Protein backbone atom coordinates (compact mmCIF):
# COMPACT_ATOMS: atom_id res chain seq x y z
CA UNK A 1 0.00 0.00 0.00
CA UNK A 2 1.93 3.03 -1.24
CA UNK A 3 -0.86 5.59 -0.90
CA UNK A 4 -0.20 8.43 1.55
CA UNK A 5 -2.56 9.26 4.39
CA UNK A 6 -3.40 12.59 2.75
CA UNK A 7 -4.67 10.71 -0.28
CA UNK A 8 -6.71 8.34 1.87
CA UNK A 9 -8.61 11.11 3.66
CA UNK A 10 -9.20 13.01 0.44
CA UNK A 11 -6.80 15.93 0.78
CA UNK A 12 -5.46 17.51 -2.35
CA UNK A 13 -1.90 16.29 -2.78
CA UNK A 14 -1.12 19.22 -5.09
CA UNK A 15 -2.21 21.85 -2.56
CA UNK A 16 0.53 24.26 -1.48
CA UNK A 17 2.18 23.43 1.82
CA UNK A 18 1.92 25.74 4.81
CA UNK A 19 5.61 25.95 5.69
CA UNK A 20 5.40 28.63 8.37
CA UNK A 21 2.06 27.61 9.94
CA UNK A 22 0.41 30.77 8.62
CA UNK A 23 -2.96 29.04 8.46
CA UNK A 24 -2.61 27.84 12.04
CA UNK A 25 -1.71 31.34 13.23
CA UNK A 26 -4.61 32.96 11.34
CA UNK A 27 -7.14 30.56 12.78
CA UNK A 28 -5.62 30.87 16.26
CA UNK A 29 -6.06 34.65 16.04
CA UNK A 30 -9.53 34.11 14.63
CA UNK A 31 -10.50 31.97 17.62
CA UNK A 32 -8.98 34.46 20.05
CA UNK A 33 -10.85 37.42 18.62
CA UNK A 34 -14.09 35.49 18.50
CA UNK A 35 -13.89 34.64 22.20
CA UNK A 36 -11.92 37.58 23.56
CA UNK A 37 -14.70 40.02 24.39
CA UNK A 38 -17.19 37.38 25.45
CA UNK A 39 -14.75 35.58 27.74
CA UNK A 40 -13.65 38.85 29.31
CA UNK A 41 -17.25 39.61 30.22
CA UNK A 42 -18.10 36.13 31.50
CA UNK A 43 -14.93 35.81 33.54
CA UNK A 44 -15.19 39.21 35.19
CA UNK A 45 -18.93 39.44 35.83
CA UNK A 46 -18.81 38.06 39.38
CA UNK A 47 -15.93 40.45 40.10
CA UNK A 48 -18.00 43.38 38.82
CA UNK A 49 -21.01 42.34 40.90
CA UNK A 50 -18.85 42.18 44.03
CA UNK A 51 -17.15 45.53 43.39
CA UNK A 52 -20.38 47.35 42.49
CA UNK A 53 -23.13 45.96 44.73
CA UNK A 54 -25.61 48.80 44.15
CA UNK A 55 -25.49 48.40 40.35
CA UNK A 56 -26.35 45.50 38.09
CA UNK A 57 -23.38 45.31 35.72
CA UNK A 58 -24.71 42.28 33.90
CA UNK A 59 -27.56 44.40 32.50
CA UNK A 60 -25.33 47.23 31.28
CA UNK A 61 -21.87 45.87 30.56
CA UNK A 62 -23.07 43.42 27.94
CA UNK A 63 -24.40 46.28 25.82
CA UNK A 64 -21.35 48.43 26.58
CA UNK A 65 -19.21 45.70 25.03
CA UNK A 66 -21.29 44.38 22.15
CA UNK A 67 -22.83 47.57 20.72
CA UNK A 68 -19.46 49.16 19.85
CA UNK A 69 -18.13 45.78 18.78
CA UNK A 70 -20.90 45.37 16.19
CA UNK A 71 -20.45 48.96 15.00
CA UNK A 72 -16.69 48.45 14.67
CA UNK A 73 -17.18 45.31 12.59
CA UNK A 74 -19.46 47.25 10.26
CA UNK A 75 -16.89 50.07 10.13
CA UNK A 76 -14.13 47.57 9.24
CA UNK A 77 -16.28 46.16 6.44
CA UNK A 78 -17.01 49.60 5.01
CA UNK A 79 -13.84 51.61 5.64
CA UNK A 80 -11.23 49.19 6.98
CA UNK A 81 -9.63 48.70 3.58
CA UNK A 82 -7.99 52.12 3.96
CA UNK A 83 -5.82 50.71 6.77
CA UNK A 84 -3.50 47.72 6.72
CA UNK A 85 -4.39 44.44 8.38
CA UNK A 86 -1.23 44.73 10.43
CA UNK A 87 -2.27 48.10 11.83
CA UNK A 88 -5.86 47.07 12.57
CA UNK A 89 -4.97 43.74 14.19
CA UNK A 90 -1.97 45.02 16.15
CA UNK A 91 -3.73 48.15 17.36
CA UNK A 92 -6.88 46.19 18.20
CA UNK A 93 -4.96 43.68 20.29
CA UNK A 94 -2.84 46.34 22.01
CA UNK A 95 -5.71 48.65 22.99
CA UNK A 96 -7.86 45.66 24.05
CA UNK A 97 -5.04 44.43 26.28
CA UNK A 98 -4.60 47.89 27.82
CA UNK A 99 -8.35 48.14 28.50
CA UNK A 100 -8.33 44.69 30.08
CA UNK A 101 -5.42 45.60 32.34
CA UNK A 102 -7.16 48.81 33.44
CA UNK A 103 -10.40 47.12 34.60
CA UNK A 104 -9.31 46.16 38.15
CA UNK A 105 -8.00 49.66 38.82
CA UNK A 106 -11.11 51.31 37.44
CA UNK A 107 -13.47 49.01 39.34
CA UNK A 108 -11.65 49.78 42.57
CA UNK A 109 -12.43 53.50 42.27
CA UNK A 110 -15.69 53.11 44.17
CA UNK A 111 -19.17 51.82 43.60
CA UNK A 112 -20.71 54.41 41.23
CA UNK A 113 -17.51 55.94 39.89
CA UNK A 114 -16.00 52.52 39.29
CA UNK A 115 -19.16 51.38 37.52
CA UNK A 116 -19.09 54.26 35.03
CA UNK A 117 -15.32 54.13 34.52
CA UNK A 118 -15.59 50.43 33.70
CA UNK A 119 -18.53 51.19 31.41
CA UNK A 120 -16.44 53.72 29.48
CA UNK A 121 -13.50 51.29 29.39
CA UNK A 122 -15.73 48.55 27.98
CA UNK A 123 -16.97 50.89 25.24
CA UNK A 124 -13.37 51.37 24.08
CA UNK A 125 -12.60 47.68 24.64
CA UNK A 126 -15.64 46.67 22.57
CA UNK A 127 -14.71 48.97 19.70
CA UNK A 128 -11.16 47.66 19.41
CA UNK A 129 -12.25 44.04 19.86
CA UNK A 130 -14.60 44.65 16.94
CA UNK A 131 -11.81 46.15 14.84
CA UNK A 132 -9.61 43.16 15.61
CA UNK A 133 -12.43 40.67 15.08
CA UNK A 134 -13.58 42.19 11.80
CA UNK A 135 -10.01 42.37 10.52
CA UNK A 136 -9.16 38.81 11.46
CA UNK A 137 -12.40 37.49 9.93
CA UNK A 138 -11.79 39.30 6.67
CA UNK A 139 -8.14 38.20 6.65
CA UNK A 140 -9.10 34.55 7.07
CA UNK A 141 -11.84 34.75 4.42
Secondary structure, DSSP 4 states (H G I P E B T S, - for coil): ----HHHHTT--TTSPP-TT-HHHHHHHHHHHHHHHHHHHHHHHHHHHHHH-TTS-HHHHHHHHHHHHHHHHHHHHHHHGGGS-HHHHHHHHHHHHHHHHHHHHHHHTT-HHHHHHHHHHHHHHHHHHHHHHHHHHHHHH-
